[in-house]
Amino acid sequence: MSAWQQRVFDEVARRASEQSRAAEPKLLHLLDSGDFRSHLSKCCPSLVNLPSEELMERLSKQLEVAEVCSGFPAMHDPSQTGDSAGMSISFGLTGSFFLNDWEAVLLHSANPHSVWHKIEATYVAYSVDSTLQEVLVKKWFGGCSGVPLPQQRYSLNECYGTADQNFVMRFTAASGISEMVSLSIWTAIHQTGASDLESPAGTRVVPCPSRLPLVTQVHVADGECHIHVRKNNTEAFLMQDRAETIQYELKPFRMPAAPATLIEAGERPVYSMVNLNMIDAGSPLYGDVSAVFSNKHILNSTLLSSVDSGFFQQYCINGKTFPRLSYNCSAETAFEGLGTFLHNRHLFVNNMEFWKSGGTVQSAFQRGQLPWGSSPVPGHLFLNYLEATHLSKLHYPEAIRFLIGTFPVLFGTELGANLQIWAKSRGWVLVWALGLNDKALLRPTRDFDFSPLLQDVDFKVNGRMVDPIVLGHTTATVGPPVQLDVVNDFEKLWAEVGAVRGQTKQLTNQTVANKWQQAMLHFPQLLLRPLLGEDCTKQLRHAECVGVTLDGGTSYAPVSNSRQVGTTLLSSAQNFTEANDLGLVYAQAAQAAQAAQVPSRQGWEVALAVYVEMGSMRKVATTPVATPVATPATAAPNPPRGVSAPSATPSECSTVVRHGQFNTTACDEATDDSDPDVSSWHGRGQQQSLQDVLAFLDQKEREVSMIFSKTRNQLLQAMPMPPSTDGSGSAVTARSDEATVRWREFGEPFYRAISLQRQREKENQTLREMVALKKLELEKLLTALRAGSQTVKAVEHVGPSSETEGSPLAGSL
């Protein structure tokens, strides 16, 4: 985090500690209230007689394991859509960290200024034919003097379904007003099974809804073209800017709502929601993909709000009204009511008082009842979540626990295949979810979709399935080893769904629901649910649990010490930006290998192999490297999966665990000091000699120098020559200066190359000297080993792995 962000976090944490303690009596009172107990008696009879203290403790435990999800569109073009989450699948594939909204625009827009101030409008003329009782609608593309589009006629007082089948509209003549027409709009309800249309042809007459319309607009019907603004990006980005500077007190931009550099944009957060409602698709209001962040990674850099800050800014501070939602703005105070994952009980009080429906506390207890999905989620509750804002950079792969893709839109598509590639490249588990499946016609979203909030529909949102194709590229386990025939059958299902998409013009939610049902019956071993507060208490000490399987027939044991430390080392290697001292990295690697009880000679070689990985990555990070090609992440080795163990309690052991490789010991019998399986673990997948280490260091040093020299020359040649030079090198200097200002034209890698070259030349030289020193030490060690004149002495014993939890290597799983 930056100094500003750290100050904000420390201030919130200090104040939240006091507020959380002070709020406990009020929270206990609310949990004991007649309304709340009445709700429990209807949804959760087993909880109704529990004391409020136990209910409060259960709520805290559920928050500890709750998924923190950031939803985003599968495909996204910031130059076309400003009001959208910053991420997309393609940005994930080519990037090294999770982008916030501002960073996405700066990195992926040719003209960010046009995005900040873009206005989207429609150009329409309405006229009423009283004789035919019809409305004639004319539209133009590109302005009233632009290209005319085909005219459309609608009968007055008839209801029509829009072409995308998501809305119902009706025109009526404005009462008592000449040359005016009223347009009423409803959201269409398409629960699973409600639609059998395979290829609808535009709008068509449908029954009028009996409920009140979502909105009614009055338009001039004089036959002349009028501009109707649909979206004003200046207004939207200003609102977000105010929310971040007022509600979170983050650092202001030099120009409001228009950051000029990535450094400015980096002061702003990534938004997510705490999934206490256990929604299968994660955060479906914001896109077809959700990233679930590592709870351990974000623990000390994330702020929590009892209400979505965008909603509070728009509908409380700005005074607008959101239809069909009942809320109390006086229950929340900007910035004053924030919390953290360690101090948050006041957030539950504020959330319950803000949402008149009871908020996330009621729905969290309700959704925690098994079987999962027995209590559906009403559409209007999809916005009652706690908001999480992440202040620090969310680097890959350590910041993300797993990915969720929506089955109806992405499964069997090219976008879905790209999502698989992204997950495999980073070693993440990929989960497919049925989600809401409420759209009659399925297509990837490019923007936020709040239509579920406006529907009188209850959603089960209880369908999840692990992708076995991706699973083979991770260190996670799901019950017994996934057999090859399961993977083959899953690939066949993928091809079948893809073929159906190709055969029909529009795939419907009914067809998708049928395919999902087939998959559930065929792959019961891949189905899973989110964690409850009592799940995986042992696994969560050393791993990231993804979910609990539904069969409950098998049990799994924790990772052995050696594998656990090995994964920790390689995860730490990923986070090279934090490894500021190669000597420290070397010492940590050797210490961790010793803690895993690896024999001395093997321990040194393991430490050296990991040191080479981490050292070379650190050199690439600190030496200016300007290649735009994304470097694949170093992943932990993926040894053959172990044999499943005897049955134990499903809630404790039937889990999907990231970065875990389990042995055959039963879950309840496993301890933290299990014998290491040295033969199956090495940092690079196989044992390396010291000569290989020396050769590897030489090779990487040459590669880094060549890459930087080549790309820097290419950059300088691409820059325009200044008008005049004195022949003494001032032209090169001027080009370099211009590069620091015009980085958008050449991309972030080039910008980093120039800036890092200037700022870290001394550091690079120190690193080179350090590498040379370590090479000399290794050569001496190799000579000593060959001569047999001395024994390699291991580092001082640091105790079992539980004593190293506070080290820089701990917590990176």
C-alpha positions in Angstrom: 0.0 0.0 0.0 1.0 3.6 -0.5 1.7 5.8 2.5 -1.7 7.5 2.0 -3.5 4.1 1.8 -1.7 2.8 4.8 -2.7 5.9 6.8 -6.3 5.4 5.8 -6.3 1.7 6.7 -4.6 2.3 10.1 -7.1 5.1 10.9 -10.1 2.9 10.0 -8.7 -0.1 11.9 -8.1 2.0 15.1 -11.6 3.5 15.0 -13.3 0.2 14.0 -11.8 -1.6 16.9 -13.6 0.7 19.3 -16.8 0.8 17.3 -17.0 -3.0 17.0 -16.7 -3.5 20.7 -19.2 -0.7 21.4 -21.7 -2.3 18.9 -21.9 -5.7 20.5 -24.7 -4.9 23.0 -26.8 -3.5 20.2 -26.1 -6.4 17.9 -27.1 -8.8 20.6 -30.3 -6.9 21.1 -31.1 -7.1 17.4 -30.5 -10.8 17.4 -32.8 -11.2 20.3 -35.6 -9.0 18.8 -39.0 -10.4 18.1 -38.8 -9.7 14.4 -35.5 -11.5 14.1 -36.6 -14.5 16.1 -39.7 -14.7 14.0 -37.6 -14.8 10.9 -35.5 -17.6 12.4 -38.5 -19.6 13.3 -39.6 -19.6 9.6 -36.2 -20.2 7.9 -34.0 -21.8 10.5 -35.9 -23.7 13.3 -32.7 -25.2 14.6 -31.3 -21.7 15.5 -34.4 -20.1 17.0 -33.6 -21.1 20.6 -29.9 -20.4 20.5 -28.7 -17.5 22.7 -27.8 -14.3 20.9 -24.2 -14.6 21.9 -23.9 -17.9 20.0 -25.6 -16.4 17.0 -23.2 -13.5 17.0 -20.2 -15.9 17.2 -21.6 -18.0 14.3 -21.9 -14.8 12.3 -18.3 -13.9 13.0 -17.1 -17.4 12.0 -19.0 -17.2 8.8 -17.4 -13.9 7.9 -14.0 -15.4 8.4 -14.5 -18.0 5.7 -16.9 -16.0 3.4 -15.9 -15.6 -0.2 -14.7 -12.1 -1.1 -15.8 -11.9 -4.8 -15.2 -9.3 -7.5 -17.4 -9.8 -10.5 -16.5 -8.4 -14.0 -17.6 -8.9 -17.6 -16.0 -11.6 -19.6 -15.3 -9.1 -22.3 -14.8 -5.4 -21.8 -13.7 -2.4 -23.8 -13.2 0.6 -21.5 -13.2 2.9 -24.6 -16.8 1.8 -25.3 -18.2 1.2 -21.8 -17.0 3.5 -19.0 -19.4 2.3 -16.3 -18.1 -1.2 -15.9 -15.8 -3.2 -13.8 -12.1 -2.7 -14.7 -11.3 -6.4 -15.4 -12.0 -8.8 -18.2 -10.7 -12.3 -19.1 -8.3 -10.8 -21.8 -6.9 -8.3 -19.3 -6.3 -11.1 -16.8 -4.5 -13.2 -19.4 -2.1 -10.3 -20.3 -1.7 -8.7 -16.9 0.1 -9.4 -13.7 -2.4 -7.9 -11.2 -6.1 -7.3 -10.8 -7.0 -3.9 -12.3 -9.2 -1.3 -10.8 -11.6 0.8 -13.0 -9.2 3.7 -13.4 -6.2 1.5 -14.3 -8.2 -0.4 -16.9 -9.0 2.8 -18.7 -5.4 4.1 -18.6 -3.9 0.8 -19.8 -6.4 -0.3 -22.4 -7.8 2.9 -23.9 -6.2 4.9 -26.8 -7.7 8.1 -25.5 -8.6 7.9 -21.7 -9.8 11.5 -21.8 -12.6 10.6 -24.2 -13.6 7.7 -21.8 -13.8 10.0 -18.8 -16.2 12.4 -20.6 -18.0 10.2 -23.1 -21.8 10.7 -23.5 -24.0 7.9 -24.9 -27.3 9.1 -26.4 -30.0 7.9 -28.7 -31.6 10.1 -31.4 -35.3 9.4 -31.7 -38.5 11.0 -33.1 -41.9 9.9 -32.0 -45.2 10.6 -33.7 -48.7 9.4 -33.0 -51.2 8.3 -35.6 -54.6 8.8 -33.9 -56.5 7.1 -36.7 -54.5 3.9 -36.6 -53.9 4.2 -32.9 -50.2 3.6 -33.5 -46.9 5.2 -32.5 -44.2 5.7 -35.2 -40.6 5.6 -33.9 -37.7 6.8 -36.0 -34.1 6.5 -34.9 -30.7 7.7 -36.3 -27.2 6.5 -35.8 -24.5 9.1 -35.1 -26.8 12.1 -34.5 -30.0 13.6 -35.8 -28.2 14.2 -39.1 -26.7 10.8 -39.1 -27.7 7.5 -40.7 -31.5 6.8 -40.4 -32.4 3.4 -39.0 -35.5 1.3 -40.0 -38.8 2.8 -38.7 -40.9 0.9 -36.2 -44.6 1.0 -35.5 -46.3 0.0 -32.2 -49.9 -0.2 -31.3 -51.0 2.1 -28.5 -51.8 0.3 -25.2 -50.2 -3.0 -26.4 -47.2 -4.5 -24.6 -44.1 -5.6 -26.5 -41.2 -7.7 -25.5 -37.9 -6.1 -26.5 -35.6 -7.9 -28.9 -33.3 -9.1 -26.1 -36.3 -10.4 -24.2 -35.2 -8.6 -21.0 -37.8 -5.8 -20.9 -41.5 -5.3 -21.6 -42.7 -1.9 -23.0 -46.0 -0.2 -23.7 -46.9 3.1 -25.4 -49.9 5.1 -24.4 -51.1 8.6 -25.4 -50.4 11.1 -22.7 -53.6 12.0 -21.0 -54.8 15.5 -21.8 -51.6 16.5 -23.5 -51.3 16.9 -27.3 -48.2 15.7 -29.1 -47.0 13.7 -26.1 -46.6 9.9 -25.6 -45.9 7.9 -22.5 -43.5 4.9 -22.5 -43.8 2.4 -19.6 -41.1 -0.2 -19.1 -41.1 -3.4 -17.0 -38.3 -5.9 -16.5 -39.1 -9.3 -18.0 -39.0 -12.3 -15.7 -37.4 -15.4 -17.2 -36.8 -18.0 -14.5 -35.3 -21.3 -15.6 -37.7 -23.1 -17.8 -39.8 -20.0 -18.5 -38.6 -19.6 -22.1 -38.5 -22.0 -25.1 -37.7 -19.5 -27.7 -34.7 -20.5 -29.8 -34.7 -17.7 -32.4 -37.1 -14.8 -31.7 -37.5 -12.2 -34.4 -37.3 -8.8 -32.8 -40.0 -7.4 -30.7 -43.4 -9.1 -30.4 -46.7 -8.6 -28.5 -46.7 -10.1 -25.0 -49.1 -10.0 -22.1 -48.9 -6.8 -20.0 -47.5 -7.3 -16.5 -50.0 -6.8 -13.7 -47.4 -5.0 -11.5 -46.5 -1.4 -11.6 -43.9 -0.4 -14.3 -40.3 0.0 -13.4 -40.3 3.5 -15.0 -42.6 5.7 -17.1 -41.2 8.2 -19.5 -43.0 11.0 -21.3 -41.7 12.1 -24.7 -42.6 14.8 -27.2 -44.4 13.2 -30.2 -43.9 16.0 -32.8 -42.1 13.8 -35.3 -38.8 15.8 -34.8 -35.5 14.2 -33.8 -34.7 14.7 -30.1 -31.6 13.6 -28.1 -32.0 11.3 -25.2 -28.9 10.9 -23.0 -28.5 7.3 -21.9 -25.2 7.6 -20.0 -23.0 10.5 -19.0 -19.5 9.2 -18.2 -18.5 12.6 -16.7 -21.2 12.3 -14.2 -20.6 8.6 -13.5 -16.9 8.9 -13.0 -17.3 12.0 -10.9 -19.7 10.1 -8.6 -17.2 7.3 -8.2 -14.4 9.7 -7.6 -16.5 11.5 -4.9 -17.4 8.1 -3.3 -13.7 7.2 -3.0 -12.5 10.5 -1.7 -15.5 11.2 0.6 -16.6 7.7 1.9 -13.0 6.2 1.9 -11.0 9.4 2.1 -8.5 8.2 -0.5 -6.1 10.4 -2.2 -7.7 12.9 -4.7 -6.6 13.0 -8.3 -5.0 16.2 -9.6 -7.9 16.5 -12.0 -11.2 15.2 -10.6 -12.4 11.9 -12.0 -9.5 11.8 -14.5 -6.2 10.3 -13.3 -3.2 11.1 -15.5 -0.9 8.3 -14.5 -1.0 4.7 -13.2 0.5 6.0 -9.9 -2.5 8.2 -9.4 -4.9 5.5 -10.4 -3.1 3.0 -8.1 -4.3 5.0 -5.1 -7.8 3.8 -5.8 -9.2 0.4 -4.7 -10.6 -2.7 -6.3 -14.2 -3.3 -5.3 -15.7 -6.6 -4.2 -18.5 -8.0 -2.1 -18.5 -10.4 0.9 -20.6 -13.3 -0.3 -22.5 -14.1 2.9 -25.5 -15.0 0.8 -23.4 -17.9 -0.6 -24.4 -17.0 -4.2 -23.0 -19.7 -6.6 -21.9 -17.2 -9.2 -20.1 -15.0 -6.7 -20.9 -11.5 -7.7 -23.2 -11.9 -10.7 -24.6 -8.3 -10.8 -21.2 -7.1 -12.1 -20.4 -9.7 -14.8 -20.1 -13.3 -15.9 -16.8 -14.0 -14.1 -15.9 -13.6 -10.5 -12.5 -13.7 -8.9 -12.6 -15.0 -5.3 -9.7 -13.4 -3.4 -7.4 -15.1 -0.9 -8.7 -14.2 2.6 -5.3 -14.4 4.1 -3.7 -12.2 1.4 -6.3 -9.4 1.8 -6.7 -9.5 5.5 -4.6 -6.5 6.4 -5.3 -4.3 3.4 -9.0 -4.4 2.9 -11.7 -2.0 4.2 -15.3 -3.1 4.8 -18.4 -1.0 4.3 -21.9 -2.0 5.6 -23.4 -0.7 2.3 -22.3 -0.6 -1.3 -20.5 2.8 -1.6 -21.8 3.5 -5.1 -25.4 2.9 -4.0 -24.9 5.1 -1.0 -23.3 7.9 -3.1 -26.0 7.8 -5.7 -29.1 7.3 -3.7 -28.3 8.8 -0.3 -25.8 11.6 -0.9 -27.0 12.5 -4.3 -30.7 12.0 -3.3 -31.8 9.8 -6.2 -34.4 7.1 -5.8 -34.0 3.4 -6.6 -37.3 1.7 -7.4 -38.5 -1.3 -5.4 -35.8 -1.2 -2.7 -36.5 0.0 0.8 -33.6 1.5 2.7 -32.8 4.0 5.5 -29.9 6.4 4.6 -29.6 7.8 8.1 -28.2 4.4 9.3 -24.9 5.0 7.5 -22.3 7.7 7.8 -19.6 8.2 5.1 -16.2 7.0 6.2 -17.1 7.0 9.9 -18.7 3.6 9.8 -16.1 1.6 8.0 -14.5 -1.6 9.4 -12.0 -4.4 8.7 -12.1 -8.2 8.7 -10.8 -8.1 12.3 -13.2 -5.4 13.6 -16.7 -5.5 12.0 -19.6 -6.1 14.4 -20.8 -2.5 14.0 -21.1 -3.2 10.3 -23.8 -5.8 10.9 -25.8 -3.4 13.0 -25.5 -0.7 10.3 -26.4 -3.1 7.6 -29.5 -4.4 9.4 -30.7 -0.8 10.1 -30.0 0.4 6.5 -31.9 -2.3 4.7 -35.5 -2.5 5.9 -35.7 -6.1 4.7 -33.3 -7.1 7.5 -30.0 -7.0 5.5 -27.3 -9.5 5.1 -27.6 -10.9 8.7 -31.0 -12.4 8.1 -30.1 -13.8 4.7 -26.7 -15.2 5.9 -28.3 -17.4 8.6 -31.0 -18.4 6.1 -28.5 -19.3 3.4 -26.4 -21.3 5.8 -29.0 -23.9 6.2 -28.3 -27.2 4.6 -28.9 -28.5 2.0 -27.4 -25.5 0.2 -30.1 -23.6 -1.7 -33.0 -24.9 0.3 -33.6 -21.2 1.1 -33.5 -19.2 -2.1 -32.4 -15.5 -2.4 -35.0 -13.0 -3.3 -33.9 -10.7 -6.1 -34.1 -7.5 -4.0 -31.5 -9.0 -1.5 -28.7 -9.2 -4.1 -27.5 -5.7 -3.1 -27.5 -6.2 0.7 -23.9 -7.3 0.9 -21.0 -5.9 2.8 -18.6 -4.1 0.4 -14.9 -4.8 0.5 -12.4 -2.4 -1.0 -8.8 -3.6 -1.5 -6.2 -0.9 -1.1 -3.1 -2.9 -1.9 -2.1 -4.3 -5.4 -3.7 -7.7 -6.0 -0.8 -9.5 -7.7 -1.2 -12.8 -9.4 -1.3 -15.6 -8.4 -1.2 -15.2 -4.7 -4.1 -12.7 -4.3 -6.7 -15.0 -5.9 -8.1 -18.2 -4.4 -10.2 -19.4 -7.4 -12.2 -18.2 -10.3 -15.9 -18.6 -11.1 -17.4 -18.7 -14.6 -21.1 -18.6 -15.4 -22.1 -21.8 -17.1 -25.1 -20.4 -19.2 -23.0 -17.7 -20.9 -19.4 -19.0 -21.1 -19.4 -22.8 -21.0 -18.4 -24.3 -24.4 -17.4 -20.9 -25.8 -14.1 -19.3 -26.8 -14.4 -16.9 -23.9 -14.8 -19.9 -21.6 -11.8 -21.6 -23.1 -9.8 -18.4 -22.4 -11.0 -18.4 -18.8 -9.7 -22.0 -18.5 -6.3 -20.9 -20.0 -6.0 -18.0 -17.5 -6.8 -20.3 -14.5 -4.4 -23.0 -15.7 -1.6 -20.5 -16.3 -1.9 -19.3 -12.7 -2.6 -22.6 -11.0 -6.1 -21.5 -9.8 -9.1 -23.8 -9.5 -11.9 -22.9 -11.9 -15.5 -23.4 -10.8 -18.5 -23.3 -13.1 -21.8 -21.9 -11.7 -25.4 -22.0 -13.0 -26.0 -18.6 -11.4 -29.3 -16.8 -11.9 -29.9 -18.1 -15.5 -32.7 -15.5 -15.7 -32.1 -14.2 -19.2 -34.2 -15.6 -22.0 -31.4 -15.0 -24.5 -27.9 -15.6 -23.4 -25.0 -13.5 -24.4 -21.9 -12.2 -22.5 -22.5 -9.1 -20.4 -20.5 -5.9 -21.1 -21.9 -3.9 -18.3 -23.5 -4.1 -14.9 -26.8 -5.8 -14.7 -29.1 -4.8 -11.8 -32.3 -6.3 -13.3 -32.4 -9.1 -10.7 -33.0 -6.4 -8.0 -36.2 -5.3 -9.9 -37.7 -8.8 -10.2 -40.2 -10.5 -7.9 -38.2 -13.7 -8.2 -36.5 -16.0 -5.7 -33.2 -17.5 -7.0 -31.8 -20.8 -5.7 -28.2 -19.9 -6.9 -26.9 -23.2 -5.6 -25.1 -24.8 -8.6 -21.3 -25.2 -8.6 -19.0 -27.7 -10.4 -15.2 -27.9 -10.4 -13.6 -27.9 -13.9 -11.6 -31.1 -13.9 -9.6 -30.0 -17.0 -8.2 -27.0 -15.1 -7.9 -29.0 -11.9 -5.1 -31.1 -13.3 -3.0 -28.0 -13.6 -3.4 -27.1 -9.9 -2.3 -28.6 -6.6 -5.8 -28.9 -5.4 -7.7 -32.2 -4.6 -11.3 -33.1 -4.9 -12.0 -36.4 -3.1 -10.4 -39.4 -4.8 -8.1 -38.6 -7.8 -10.1 -37.4 -10.8 -10.0 -40.2 -13.3 -9.1 -39.7 -16.9 -12.5 -40.8 -18.1 -14.1 -38.0 -16.0 -11.9 -35.4 -17.8 -12.7 -37.0 -21.2 -16.5 -36.9 -20.5 -16.2 -33.3 -19.3 -14.5 -32.4 -22.6 -17.3 -34.1 -24.5 -19.9 -32.1 -22.6 -18.0 -28.9 -23.4 -18.1 -29.9 -27.1 -21.8 -30.7 -27.0 -22.7 -27.4 -25.4 -20.5 -25.6 -27.9 -22.2 -27.4 -30.8 -25.7 -26.5 -29.5 -24.6 -22.8 -29.4 -23.5 -23.1 -33.0 -26.7 -24.7 -34.2 -29.1 -22.2 -32.7 -29.2 -18.5 -33.4 -29.8 -17.8 -29.7 -29.4 -20.3 -26.8 -32.1 -20.0 -24.2 -32.0 -20.5 -20.4 -34.2 -23.6 -20.7 -31.7 -25.4 -22.9 -28.8 -24.4 -20.6 -30.7 -25.6 -17.6 -31.2 -29.0 -19.2 -27.5 -29.3 -20.0 -26.6 -28.3 -16.4 -28.9 -31.0 -15.1 -27.2 -33.6 -17.2 -23.8 -32.5 -15.9 -25.0 -32.7 -12.3 -26.1 -36.3 -12.8 -23.0 -37.3 -14.7 -20.4 -35.6 -12.5 -21.6 -35.8 -8.8 -18.0 -35.9 -7.6 -17.3 -32.5 -9.0 -20.2 -30.7 -7.3 -19.5 -28.5 -4.3 -20.8 -25.7 -2.1 -19.2 -22.7 -0.4 -17.7 -23.0 3.0 -19.6 -22.6 6.3 -18.0 -21.4 9.5 -17.4 -24.9 10.8 -15.8 -26.3 7.6 -12.1 -27.0 7.0 -10.8 -25.7 10.3 -7.6 -27.8 9.9 -7.1 -27.3 6.2 -7.5 -23.5 6.5 -4.4 -23.3 8.8 -2.1 -24.1 5.9 -4.2 -23.9 2.7 -7.0 -22.1 0.9 -10.2 -24.1 0.8 -12.3 -23.7 -2.3 -15.5 -25.5 -1.1 -17.0 -28.6 0.3 -18.1 -31.5 -1.9 -21.7 -32.6 -1.8 -21.1 -36.4 -1.6 -19.5 -36.4 1.8 -18.1 -39.9 1.2 -14.4 -39.4 1.4 -11.9 -37.7 3.7 -8.6 -36.0 3.1 -5.5 -35.3 5.2 -3.5 -32.0 5.5 -0.4 -31.5 3.4 2.9 -32.9 4.8 5.5 -30.4 6.0 7.8 -30.8 3.1 5.2 -30.2 0.5 3.7 -27.4 2.4 7.0 -25.5 2.7 7.7 -26.2 -0.9 4.5 -24.6 -2.0 5.1 -21.7 0.3 8.5 -21.1 -1.2 7.2 -21.2 -4.7 4.3 -18.9 -3.9 6.8 -16.5 -2.3 8.8 -16.7 -5.6 5.7 -15.4 -7.4 5.6 -12.3 -5.2 9.0 -11.2 -6.3 8.3 -7.5 -5.7 8.4 -8.1 -2.0 11.7 -10.0 -2.1 13.9 -6.9 -1.8 17.1 -8.7 -0.8 18.5 -11.7 -2.6 20.5 -12.6 0.5 17.4 -12.6 2.6 15.6 -14.8 0.0 18.5 -17.2 0.1 18.4 -17.4 3.9 14.6 -17.9 3.9 14.8 -20.7 1.4 17.5 -22.5 3.3 15.7 -22.0 6.6 12.4 -23.2 5.3 14.0 -26.3 3.8 15.5 -27.0 7.1 12.2 -26.5 8.9 10.8 -29.2 6.6 13.4 -31.6 8.0 15.0 -32.2 4.6 18.4 -33.8 5.0 21.3 -31.3 4.9 22.7 -31.9 1.4 19.2 -32.2 -0.2 18.1 -29.2 1.9 20.8 -27.0 0.5 20.0 -28.1 -3.0 16.3 -27.4 -2.5 17.1 -24.0 -1.0 19.5 -23.3 -3.9 16.9 -24.3 -6.5 14.3 -22.0 -5.0 16.9 -19.3 -4.5 17.6 -19.4 -8.2 13.9 -19.1 -9.0 13.3 -16.2 -6.7 16.6 -14.5 -7.4 16.2 -14.6 -11.2 12.6 -13.3 -10.8 13.8 -10.5 -8.6 16.4 -9.5 -11.2 13.8 -9.4 -13.9 11.7 -7.2 -11.6 14.4 -4.7 -10.6 16.3 -4.7 -13.9 14.3 -2.7 -16.5 12.6 -5.3 -18.7 10.4 -3.9 -21.4 9.0 -6.9 -23.1 5.2 -6.7 -23.6 4.9 -10.5 -23.6 3.3 -11.8 -20.3 5.6 -14.1 -18.4 3.8 -17.3 -17.2 3.7 -17.5 -13.4 5.9 -20.0 -11.6 3.6 -22.7 -10.3 4.1 -25.3 -7.7 4.9 -28.7 -9.1 1.9 -31.0 -9.7 2.9 -34.5 -8.5 0.4 -37.4 -9.0 -2.6 -37.2 -6.7 -2.6 -39.3 -3.6 -5.0 -42.1 -2.8 -8.1 -41.1 -0.9 -8.2 -42.0 2.8 -10.9 -43.7 4.9 -14.1 -41.8 5.5 -14.3 -39.0 8.0 -16.6 -36.1 8.7 -17.6 -34.4 5.5 -17.8 -30.9 7.0 -14.2 -31.2 8.2 -12.5 -33.0 5.3 -14.6 -33.2 2.1 -13.0 -30.1 0.7 -11.3 -28.7 -2.4 -8.0 -27.2 -1.2 -5.7 -25.0 -3.3 -2.0 -25.6 -3.0 -2.5 -28.8 -1.1 -1.2 -32.3 -1.9 -2.7 -34.8 0.5 -1.3 -38.2 1.6 -3.2 -41.2 2.8 -3.3 -40.3 6.4 -6.9 -39.8 7.8 -7.9 -36.3 8.4 -8.4 -36.6 12.1 -5.1 -38.4 12.6 -2.9 -35.9 10.7 -0.5 -33.7 12.5 1.7 -30.8 11.6 4.9 -32.8 12.0 4.2 -35.6 9.5 7.2 -37.2 7.9 8.2 -35.4 4.7 8.1 -37.1 1.4 11.5 -35.7 0.2 11.7 -37.8 -2.9 8.5 -36.2 -4.3 9.2 -32.5 -3.7 11.8 -30.2 -5.2 11.5 -26.6 -6.0 12.0 -27.1 -9.8 10.4 -30.6 -10.1 13.7 -32.5 -10.0 17.0 -32.4 -8.1 19.6 -29.9 -9.5 23.3 -30.0 -9.1 25.3 -26.9 -8.0 26.8 -26.7 -11.5 23.2 -26.3 -12.9 22.6 -23.5 -10.4 25.7 -21.6 -11.6 24.9 -22.1 -15.2 21.3 -20.9 -14.7 22.5 -17.7 -13.0 24.9 -16.9 -15.8 22.2 -17.6 -18.4 19.6 -15.4 -16.7 22.0 -12.6 -16.2 22.8 -12.5 -20.0 19.1 -12.8 -20.9 18.1 -9.9 -18.7 20.8 -7.7 -20.1 20.0 -8.5 -23.7 16.2 -8.1 -23.3 16.5 -4.7 -21.7 19.1 -3.4 -24.2 17.0 -4.5 -27.1 13.7 -3.1 -26.0 15.2 0.1 -24.8 16.7 0.7 -28.2 13.4 -0.1 -29.9 11.6 2.4 -27.7 14.1 5.2 -28.4 13.9 4.6 -32.1 10.1 4.7 -32.0 10.1 8.1 -30.2 10.0 11.2 -32.5 13.3 13.0 -32.8 13.4 16.5 -31.1 13.6 19.5 -33.5 17.2 20.2 -32.7 20.2 18.4 -31.1 23.7 19.5 -30.3 25.2 16.2 -31.3 26.2 15.4 -27.7 23.6 12.9 -26.8 20.9 15.4 -25.9 18.6 13.8 -28.4 18.6 10.5 -26.5 18.1 12.3 -23.3 15.1 14.2 -24.7 13.6 11.0 -26.0 13.9 9.3 -22.6 12.3 12.3 -20.9 9.4 12.2 -23.4 9.0 8.5 -22.7 8.2 9.2 -19.1 5.4 11.5 -20.1 4.0 9.7 -23.1 3.9 6.2 -21.6 0.3 5.6 -22.8 1.4 5.3 -26.4 3.9 2.5 -25.7 2.2 0.7 -22.8 3.1 0.1 -19.2 6.1 -2.2 -19.8 8.0 0.5 -21.6 7.1 3.1 -19.0 8.4 0.8 -16.3 11.6 0.2 -18.3 12.5 3.9 -18.4 11.5 4.8 -14.9 13.1 1.8 -13.3 16.3 2.4 -15.2 16.6 5.8 -13.8 15.5 5.1 -10.2 17.1 1.8 -9.5 20.4 1.7 -11.3 22.3 1.6 -8.0 20.0 -1.1 -6.7 20.6 -3.2 -9.8 24.3 -2.8 -9.4 24.0 -4.0 -5.8 22.0 -7.0 -7.0 24.6 -7.9 -9.6 27.3 -7.8 -7.0 25.2 -9.9 -4.7 24.7 -12.5 -7.4 28.4 -12.5 -8.2 29.1 -13.0 -4.4 26.6 -15.8 -4.1 28.1 -17.5 -7.2 31.5 -17.3 -5.6 30.2 -18.9 -2.5 28.5 -21.6 -4.4 31.7 -22.4 -6.3 33.6 -22.7 -3.0 30.8 -25.0 -1.7 31.0 -27.1 -4.9 34.7 -27.5 -4.5 34.4 -28.5 -0.9 31.7 -31.1 -1.7 33.8 -32.6 -4.4 36.9 -32.8 -2.3 34.9 -34.3 0.6 36.9 -32.2 2.9 34.0 -30.8 4.9 30.3 -31.5 5.6 27.7 -29.0 4.5 26.3 -27.6 7.7 22.6 -26.8 7.6 21.1 -23.6 8.9 20.1 -23.5 12.6 17.0 -25.5 13.3 14.0 -23.2 13.6 11.4 -25.7 15.0 8.4 -27.2 13.4 6.4 -25.4 10.7 3.9 -24.0 13.3 6.7 -21.9 14.8 7.4 -20.2 11.4 3.9 -18.9 10.9 5.1 -15.3 11.5 8.0 -15.5 9.0 7.9 -13.7 5.7 7.1 -17.1 4.1 4.0 -17.8 6.2 0.5 -17.1 5.0 1.3 -17.1 1.3 -0.7 -20.2 0.6 
